[in-house]
Amino acid sequence: MSITEKIRKEIQGFHDDIETWFQGKSEDQEVLYRQLLSGFSPDFKMINGNNDLVTLSMFSDWLPTVYGKFQDRHVSVEDIEIQYSESHGLATYTEIQVTGETSTKRKSSAVFLMSEEKALWLHLIEKWI
């Protein structure tokens, strides 16, 4: 699998899984929880749309609080663009979350560490649009 394919697969897979998490539709919550976190470097940090710093530990603590809380939320990504070197990737994309009549969008930039198996999220910056 090419670097571009690994990054695209990680972005799309994470967003599919987080939608399932928000909706509470997993057959095994613990397996999905581990799957969601398996794509992140232990050094992961995010600046969210509110300009708050979120570490992997904070994110992993937050996830259980939102399982099944948004049963009609749909999450999608579009306009994925990827640049890469041998060991890193940079992707930009637009994330859209629709819950009932409310739609939010954020422009995201993510840095990935490349391994033989997959792309690992290292840094993520989100801006509301």
Salt bridges, closest charged atoms under 4 A:
GLU10 OE1 - LYS118 NZ 3.86
GLU19 OE1 - HIS74 ND1 3.63
GLU30 OE2 - ARG34 NH1 3.36
GLU95 OE1 - HIS15 NE2 3.06
GLU95 OE2 - ARG106 NH1 2.81
GLU126 OE1 - ARG106 NE 3.95
